[in-house]
Amino acid sequence: MILNRLMEHVLSDGGIMEPSQVTAALGLIKKVLPDLSHSTGDFTHNFIDDLTERLMQARDAANASRESKTIN
C-alpha cells in the first residue's frame, strides 16, 4: 500500500514535480534499480523498461481508484 501511495504521488498530474514528488521518485528508483556506483565490469540491465511499465501500471491503478471513489 505504501508503494502504491508513493507511486500515485509521483505520478500525479500537475506539470512540474514538487520536491516531495522528486524525493518519492528517487526513493522508488533506489528500491527498483540496483546501486552500481561501486560495481566494476560490464553489465547489461533491462530495468528501465520494467520500471516504465510498473509506473504506467501504477498510474492506471491510481486513476481507476480515483474514478471508483468519485462514482461511489
Backbone torsions as a table, in degrees:
resi	resn	phi	psi	omega
1	MET	NA	-40.0	179.5
2	ILE	-63.4	-43.5	178.9
3	LEU	-60.9	-43.2	178.0
4	ASN	-61.2	-42.2	179.0
5	ARG	-64.0	-42.7	178.4
6	LEU	-63.2	-43.7	-179.4
7	MET	-66.0	-38.8	177.3
8	GLU	-62.7	-41.0	179.7
9	HIS	-64.6	-44.8	-179.2
10	VAL	-64.3	-39.0	-173.6
11	LEU	-89.0	0.8	-178.3
12	SER	-62.6	139.5	-178.3
13	ASP	-72.2	151.3	176.8
14	GLY	159.1	9.9	178.4
15	GLY	83.5	-114.0	-177.4
16	ILE	-70.6	137.2	-178.7
17	MET	-74.8	138.9	173.9
18	GLU	-74.9	158.1	178.8
19	PRO	-54.9	-37.4	179.9
20	SER	-67.6	-31.4	177.3
21	GLN	-69.7	-38.9	177.8
22	VAL	-64.0	-44.6	179.4
23	THR	-61.5	-44.1	178.9
24	ALA	-64.2	-41.4	179.2
25	ALA	-63.0	-43.9	178.6
26	LEU	-63.4	-39.2	177.1
27	GLY	-62.5	-41.6	178.2
28	LEU	-64.9	-42.6	179.7
29	ILE	-61.1	-41.5	179.5
30	LYS	-63.8	-29.4	179.0
31	LYS	-78.6	-27.4	-173.7
32	VAL	-97.9	-41.2	-176.7
33	LEU	-98.2	140.3	178.0
34	PRO	-71.5	150.4	176.3
35	ASP	-85.1	107.9	-177.3
36	LEU	-101.5	15.7	-175.7
37	SER	-64.3	-26.3	-179.5
38	HIS	-111.0	15.4	-178.4
39	SER	-91.9	152.2	175.1
40	THR	-126.7	158.0	177.9
41	GLY	102.7	-178.6	-179.5
42	ASP	-98.2	130.0	-179.7
43	PHE	-129.6	147.4	172.8
44	THR	-123.9	121.7	-178.4
45	HIS	-127.8	145.4	177.9
46	ASN	-119.0	36.3	-175.8
47	PHE	-76.7	-28.4	-175.6
48	ILE	-62.5	-45.4	178.5
49	ASP	-62.2	-40.9	179.1
50	ASP	-64.7	-43.0	179.2
51	LEU	-63.5	-43.7	178.6
52	THR	-59.8	-44.7	179.4
53	GLU	-62.6	-43.1	179.6
54	ARG	-64.3	-41.0	179.5
55	LEU	-66.1	-39.1	178.4
56	MET	-66.4	-39.9	177.8
57	GLN	-64.9	-39.9	179.1
58	ALA	-66.2	-39.4	177.9
59	ARG	-62.1	-44.8	179.7
60	ASP	-63.3	-40.9	178.8
61	ALA	-65.5	-40.6	179.2
62	ALA	-65.6	-41.2	178.0
63	ASN	-64.2	-41.8	178.4
64	ALA	-63.7	-39.3	179.0
65	SER	-64.4	-43.4	178.5
66	ARG	-62.5	-42.3	-178.6
67	GLU	-65.4	-38.8	179.9
68	SER	-69.6	-29.9	178.1
69	LYS	-71.1	-35.9	-179.9
70	THR	-74.6	-27.8	179.9
71	ILE	-74.7	-39.2	-178.1
72	ASN	-79.0	NA	NA
